[in-house]
Amino acid sequence: MNMGDEMPTTTTFTEPAIRRVEVGTSIVADETAAKAGLKVTTSHVWIKYSGKAAVRDVTLEVRERSILALIGPSGSGKSTFLRCFNRMNDLIPGATVEGEVCLDGEDVDASGVSVVELRRRVGMVFQRPNPFPMSIYENVAYGPRRRGMSDRQQLDDLVERSLKRAALWDEVKDDVRKKSGLALSGGQQQRLCIARVLATEPEVILMDEPASALDPVSTLRIEELMRELREQYTIVIVTHNMQQAARVSDVTAFFTMGDDRAGYLVEVGPTGRIFTKPAERLTEDYISGRFG
């Protein structure tokens, strides 16, 4: 489920209006976004808690139907930065976001943007599985019901399709209406949460360390699922597992923190290059285990 029940005045996102091209590790704006295949862009993003910077001056891009991995030591602002993509930081007292975050070229913080609709389009899977205390079916149907879907056949089809996309249908199809989501194993619960997000028909899926609480077998299944979902969705994942980032992502962004304890982006690039020939010494030191 995409969180957030705020109901501001609704505005619809228009067609992409900007393009960003890479210059080193920063991005500059230009006018033809759709051709660049960019889904999310950020420009000079600062995130502060009660005026104190937690993330400073981050500019990058996320291409459509790709997986971006955010890596770096604990406290470097990766999860905080991830939450700005669907305005989850709005729920944290004292949190402020400066700079620009765009989805398909539209500023997600613009006046009139529906936060509920934004969180439908940009779904989130959390570190620990959080199924609702209800049946597997009702877990997946919850979001569509909240959006007004009531037709039984439509709901049945959507639940089945979402569970299949999350690679869970074959394991639960005989008990989908009876078995509680809480009765599933940890790995199954996380895939149920992914199915719950998929049922809202998102365009971007944010994953905040989705396998950190799972055993190795369940972790590999989640990684396989991410690779499959990349064919249809844009995915941004926070992970402390560098092997996982190397296995699943197309692009990797390395964050660290400065003397002021604010996280910042050191470099971003194709995953193969980041792990074999990083441009920055800080990145090399982290990947080689010399710190972090």
C-alpha positions as semicolon CSV with decimal commas, in nm:
position;residue;x (nm);y (nm);z (nm)
1;M;0,000;0,000;0,000
2;N;0,115;0,352;-0,071
3;M;0,100;0,547;0,254
4;G;-0,047;0,887;0,312
5;D;-0,408;0,995;0,340
6;E;-0,360;1,365;0,279
7;M;-0,611;1,493;0,027
8;P;-0,485;1,823;-0,119
9;T;-0,623;1,980;-0,431
10;T;-0,549;1,749;-0,721
11;T;-0,344;1,834;-1,024
12;T;-0,248;1,594;-1,301
13;F;0,107;1,544;-1,420
14;T;0,164;1,657;-1,776
15;E;0,399;1,515;-2,036
16;P;0,771;1,539;-1,959
17;A;0,894;1,893;-1,999
18;I;1,266;1,878;-1,930
19;R;1,565;1,669;-2,003
20;R;1,876;1,620;-1,794
21;V;2,216;1,532;-1,932
22;E;2,505;1,411;-1,724
23;V;2,809;1,627;-1,662
24;G;3,042;1,438;-1,430
25;T;2,814;1,343;-1,143
26;S;2,572;1,633;-1,190
27;I;2,281;1,689;-1,424
28;V;2,186;1,999;-1,616
29;A;1,842;2,082;-1,752
30;D;1,745;2,096;-2,116
31;E;1,413;2,075;-2,299
32;T;1,333;1,725;-2,435
33;A;1,279;1,494;-2,142
34;A;1,081;1,214;-2,301
35;K;1,354;1,134;-2,553
36;A;1,607;1,093;-2,276
37;G;1,398;0,818;-2,117
38;L;1,422;0,978;-1,774
39;K;1,165;0,892;-1,510
40;V;1,286;1,076;-1,199
41;T;1,533;1,363;-1,172
42;T;1,658;1,555;-0,872
43;S;1,835;1,889;-0,878
44;H;2,028;2,034;-0,582
45;V;1,817;1,854;-0,323
46;W;1,875;1,939;0,043
47;I;1,681;1,760;0,316
48;K;1,683;1,907;0,666
49;Y;1,544;1,803;1,001
50;S;1,460;2,106;1,216
51;G;1,700;2,312;1,007
52;K;1,994;2,068;1,031
53;A;2,104;1,918;0,699
54;A;2,066;1,540;0,667
55;V;2,125;1,532;0,291
56;R;2,296;1,806;0,096
57;D;2,297;1,914;-0,266
58;V;2,212;1,588;-0,444
59;T;2,157;1,598;-0,820
60;L;2,101;1,283;-1,024
61;E;1,866;1,106;-1,264
62;V;1,681;0,776;-1,278
63;R;1,613;0,632;-1,619
64;E;1,286;0,462;-1,702
65;R;1,273;0,083;-1,659
66;S;1,606;0,061;-1,482
67;I;1,728;-0,020;-1,133
68;L;1,923;0,244;-0,941
69;A;2,099;0,126;-0,625
70;L;2,186;0,371;-0,349
71;I;2,483;0,247;-0,144
72;G;2,694;0,394;0,132
73;P;2,759;0,377;0,506
74;S;2,482;0,399;0,764
75;G;2,376;0,757;0,829
76;S;2,471;0,885;0,484
77;G;2,114;0,984;0,397
78;K;2,023;0,710;0,147
79;S;1,681;0,628;0,293
80;T;1,609;0,994;0,366
81;F;1,685;1,078;0,004
82;L;1,475;0,785;-0,121
83;R;1,172;0,916;0,067
84;C;1,180;1,249;-0,115
85;F;1,076;1,071;-0,438
86;N;0,721;1,024;-0,308
87;R;0,720;1,288;-0,036
88;M;0,729;1,044;0,254
89;N;0,943;1,298;0,436
90;D;0,627;1,509;0,462
91;L;0,520;1,270;0,740
92;I;0,826;1,349;0,955
93;P;0,783;1,652;1,186
94;G;1,042;1,919;1,119
95;A;1,156;1,773;0,786
96;T;1,197;2,008;0,491
97;V;1,306;1,941;0,132
98;E;1,475;2,207;-0,080
99;G;1,565;2,180;-0,447
100;E;1,369;2,000;-0,715
101;V;1,242;1,643;-0,747
102;C;1,066;1,570;-1,076
103;L;0,858;1,275;-1,194
104;D;0,827;1,275;-1,574
105;G;0,950;1,633;-1,568
106;E;0,690;1,757;-1,319
107;D;0,794;1,892;-0,978
108;V;0,644;1,658;-0,716
109;D;0,639;1,944;-0,462
110;A;0,448;2,180;-0,688
111;S;0,135;2,345;-0,552
112;G;-0,173;2,135;-0,617
113;V;0,002;1,801;-0,665
114;S;-0,201;1,520;-0,508
115;V;0,024;1,341;-0,261
116;V;-0,210;1,041;-0,264
117;E;-0,183;1,011;-0,642
118;L;0,194;1,065;-0,626
119;R;0,229;0,777;-0,380
120;R;0,020;0,559;-0,606
121;R;0,254;0,632;-0,895
122;V;0,564;0,599;-0,677
123;G;0,504;0,301;-0,450
124;M;0,725;0,198;-0,159
125;V;0,839;-0,133;-0,011
126;F;0,986;-0,102;0,336
127;Q;1,275;-0,273;0,509
128;R;1,060;-0,507;0,714
129;P;0,753;-0,676;0,563
130;N;0,437;-0,509;0,691
131;P;0,134;-0,710;0,573
132;F;-0,203;-0,610;0,716
133;P;-0,378;-0,848;0,959
134;M;-0,620;-0,967;0,693
135;S;-0,630;-1,228;0,417
136;I;-0,378;-1,237;0,136
137;Y;-0,656;-1,134;-0,103
138;E;-0,763;-0,836;0,108
139;N;-0,402;-0,722;0,150
140;V;-0,365;-0,690;-0,226
141;A;-0,717;-0,556;-0,286
142;Y;-0,688;-0,291;-0,013
143;G;-0,538;-0,014;-0,227
144;P;-0,768;-0,061;-0,528
145;R;-1,072;-0,070;-0,296
146;R;-0,960;0,260;-0,139
147;R;-0,945;0,406;-0,489
148;G;-1,304;0,300;-0,557
149;M;-1,271;-0,032;-0,736
150;S;-1,567;-0,246;-0,634
151;D;-1,633;-0,482;-0,923
152;R;-1,567;-0,836;-0,794
153;Q;-1,428;-0,972;-1,120
154;Q;-1,199;-0,675;-1,168
155;L;-1,065;-0,715;-0,816
156;D;-1,018;-1,090;-0,862
157;D;-0,824;-1,035;-1,184
158;L;-0,612;-0,758;-1,032
159;V;-0,525;-0,959;-0,720
160;E;-0,425;-1,262;-0,926
161;R;-0,222;-1,053;-1,170
162;S;-0,042;-0,868;-0,890
163;L;0,043;-1,188;-0,703
164;K;0,173;-1,342;-1,025
165;R;0,391;-1,037;-1,093
166;A;0,526;-1,070;-0,740
167;A;0,600;-1,441;-0,801
168;L;0,372;-1,544;-0,516
169;W;0,053;-1,670;-0,683
170;D;0,156;-2,033;-0,724
171;E;0,246;-2,056;-0,354
172;V;-0,076;-1,905;-0,217
173;K;-0,350;-1,948;-0,478
174;D;-0,530;-2,223;-0,284
175;D;-0,550;-2,012;0,034
176;V;-0,563;-1,660;-0,104
177;R;-0,901;-1,576;0,054
178;K;-0,854;-1,766;0,380
179;K;-0,492;-1,735;0,486
180;S;-0,377;-1,427;0,671
181;G;-0,088;-1,235;0,524
182;L;0,071;-1,256;0,870
183;A;0,083;-1,637;0,840
184;L;0,327;-1,627;0,547
185;S;0,703;-1,666;0,579
186;G;0,920;-1,354;0,588
187;G;1,014;-1,380;0,221
188;Q;0,652;-1,444;0,122
189;Q;0,537;-1,149;0,329
190;Q;0,779;-0,919;0,149
191;R;0,657;-1,044;-0,188
192;L;0,300;-0,988;-0,066
193;C;0,393;-0,629;0,015
194;I;0,538;-0,595;-0,334
195;A;0,214;-0,736;-0,479
196;R;0,020;-0,483;-0,271
197;V;0,223;-0,202;-0,428
198;L;0,183;-0,349;-0,778
199;A;-0,195;-0,361;-0,736
200;T;-0,203;0,019;-0,729
201;E;-0,042;0,021;-1,076
202;P;0,266;0,229;-0,994
203;E;0,529;0,354;-1,235
204;V;0,818;0,370;-0,988
205;I;0,889;0,130;-0,700
206;L;1,107;0,242;-0,409
207;M;1,267;-0,035;-0,202
208;D;1,433;0,050;0,129
209;E;1,660;-0,247;0,209
210;P;1,383;-0,492;0,110
211;A;1,588;-0,805;0,183
212;S;1,781;-0,702;0,496
213;A;1,549;-0,900;0,726
214;L;1,535;-1,209;0,503
215;D;1,734;-1,531;0,479
216;P;1,971;-1,585;0,181
217;V;1,723;-1,794;-0,019
218;S;1,445;-1,537;0,021
219;T;1,693;-1,260;-0,059
220;L;1,784;-1,420;-0,392
221;R;1,415;-1,461;-0,474
222;I;1,355;-1,090;-0,411
223;E;1,655;-1,007;-0,632
224;E;1,520;-1,226;-0,912
225;L;1,186;-1,052;-0,876
226;M;1,348;-0,708;-0,903
227;R;1,516;-0,807;-1,228
228;E;1,183;-0,927;-1,364
229;L;0,998;-0,614;-1,254
230;R;1,259;-0,393;-1,422
231;E;1,099;-0,488;-1,755
232;Q;0,790;-0,286;-1,660
233;Y;0,885;-0,053;-1,374
234;T;1,151;0,191;-1,263
235;I;1,309;0,075;-0,936
236;V;1,523;0,258;-0,681
237;I;1,671;0,044;-0,405
238;V;1,864;0,131;-0,090
239;T;2,096;-0,151;0,012
240;H;2,391;-0,208;0,242
241;N;2,467;-0,529;0,055
242;M;2,716;-0,431;-0,213
243;Q;2,699;-0,774;-0,375
244;Q;2,325;-0,724;-0,407
245;A;2,374;-0,384;-0,569
246;A;2,623;-0,536;-0,812
247;R;2,385;-0,821;-0,899
248;V;2,062;-0,632;-0,957
249;S;2,125;-0,268;-1,047
250;D;2,199;-0,091;-1,373
251;V;2,328;0,226;-1,206
252;T;2,482;0,273;-0,862
253;A;2,502;0,595;-0,660
254;F;2,748;0,609;-0,371
255;F;2,664;0,831;-0,073
256;T;2,879;0,917;0,225
257;M;2,866;1,181;0,497
258;G;3,073;1,492;0,558
259;D;3,216;1,640;0,875
260;D;2,880;1,806;0,931
261;R;2,716;1,458;0,937
262;A;2,509;1,543;0,630
263;G;2,493;1,280;0,358
264;Y;2,600;1,368;0,007
265;L;2,646;1,201;-0,331
266;V;3,007;1,115;-0,412
267;E;2,953;0,964;-0,755
268;V;2,698;0,788;-0,970
269;G;2,749;0,574;-1,279
270;P;2,695;0,236;-1,445
271;T;2,717;-0,035;-1,181
272;G;2,994;-0,224;-1,358
273;R;3,217;0,082;-1,364
274;I;3,140;0,188;-1,008
275;F;3,244;-0,155;-0,877
276;T;3,547;-0,207;-1,099
277;K;3,682;0,138;-1,181
278;P;3,527;0,409;-0,963
279;A;3,628;0,765;-1,040
280;E;3,652;0,874;-0,676
281;R;3,892;0,746;-0,411
282;L;3,616;0,757;-0,149
283;T;3,409;0,517;-0,357
284;E;3,701;0,281;-0,405
285;D;3,778;0,283;-0,033
286;Y;3,417;0,199;0,055
287;I;3,377;-0,076;-0,203
288;S;3,710;-0,233;-0,106
289;G;3,612;-0,231;0,261
290;R;3,868;0,024;0,378
291;F;3,590;0,215;0,554
292;G;3,216;0,199;0,610
